[in-house]
Amino acid sequence: MPGAIDRDIGRFREIVRGRIRKDLKKYMSNGEMIGRKGKDFVSIPVPQIQLPKFRYGKNEGGVGAGSGDEGEGVGEGPGGGKAGDGEGQHILEVDVTIAELAEILAEELELPNIEPRGSKNVVAKKDKYNQIAPVGPDSLRHFRRTYKSALQRSIASGNYDPGNPIVTPIKADEKFRSWTEDKRPERNAVVLYMMDVSGSMGDAQKEIVRMEAFWIDTWLSSQYDGLETRFIIHDARAKEVDRDTFFSTRESGGTLISSAYKLGLKMIEADFPADEWNIYPFHFSDGDNWSGSDTKECLRLLREDLLPKVNAFCYGQVESEYGSGQFIKDLTGEFEDEEAVILSNIANKDGVMDSIKTFLGRGR
């Protein structure tokens, strides 16, 4: 029976995966799912998958049982309500691991695995239980090895009785699991999220950025052993904030994009050496900048300082009725042939899926 149950669970998970894959664009444009994210799992509402249930009890009544005249409809009789004419909607909450979600995302968007830059590997130390020792804590006692040692001692001493095969281990028989320190390279990455929070970036625009960040984190977490995220907001001045502040702050001042790039560069140089980290800056804005001179400073910072240190620089321009949309044009003119600069124009929530493919589809 366990094998049959495992097969049933496997088939059910394939059905769920197929439904998620079919409706992936809907999930990618639905911020509700992000609120269900845990450390390792995401709870996804999957409609119209009905699970059969068995209920134990007496088999009383039913179709074909009991009294009734010929031709009388089943279930007819007095009742307090009316039958509806709409189809019921059955919602099932399914826990999907972040790894599974990343796999589905990769399959549907045909995302290539990322090739880490250079030698950006950090040596991680991990304890590997691969040895047996004569001493250790009770929690690490190896019962099979301990019993085997006791059995060998009992046989060798002539005390073993096949008719009464009782073997009692003594202290000298005890064996314990032990470990060695395993040093191996661990690929680490950091995502720097930067966002314009001036007055023209409203709640709708921030919700798009929030959804993009969820899928970016999901994919990069599947590609790197360790993933860190840092957040920068800016109007005319930039500052580092936590995740909640990043998605909720709204200012009314002007916009100097270079302030965010300068702060991001400072963070990289202080905390994330380019020879040890895979670095992904993502900047989101509606395309307004205070002046042409500041835009020139942004282009210079990117060309001379940021691009030599990062895997890719991604800019997402979220459409706003108040934004001019000029900055993506300036970036296109300057970096049209630069593979490390990836640009995406995001019109609305339905554009999230295409934007993610644009950002992550080069395997950088």
Secondary structure, 3 states (H helix, E strand, C coil): CHHHHHHHHHHHHHHHHHHHHHCHHHHHCCHHHHHHECCCEEEEEEECCCCCCCCCCCCCCCCCCCCCCCCCCCCCCCCCCCCCCCCCCCEEEEEEEHHHHHHHHHHHHCCCCCCCCCCCEEEEEEEEEEEEECCCCHHHECHHHHHHHHHHHHHHCCCCCCCCCCCCCCHHHCCEEEEEEEEEEEEEEEEEEEEECCCCCCHHHHHHHHHHHHHHHHHHHHHCCEEEEEEEEECCCEEEECHHHHHHCCCCCCCCHHHHHHHHHHHHHHHCCCCCCEEEEEEEECCCCCCHHHHHHHHHHHHHHHCCCCCCEEEEEECCCCCCCCHHHHHHHHHCCCCCEEEEEECCHHHHHHHHHHHHCCCC
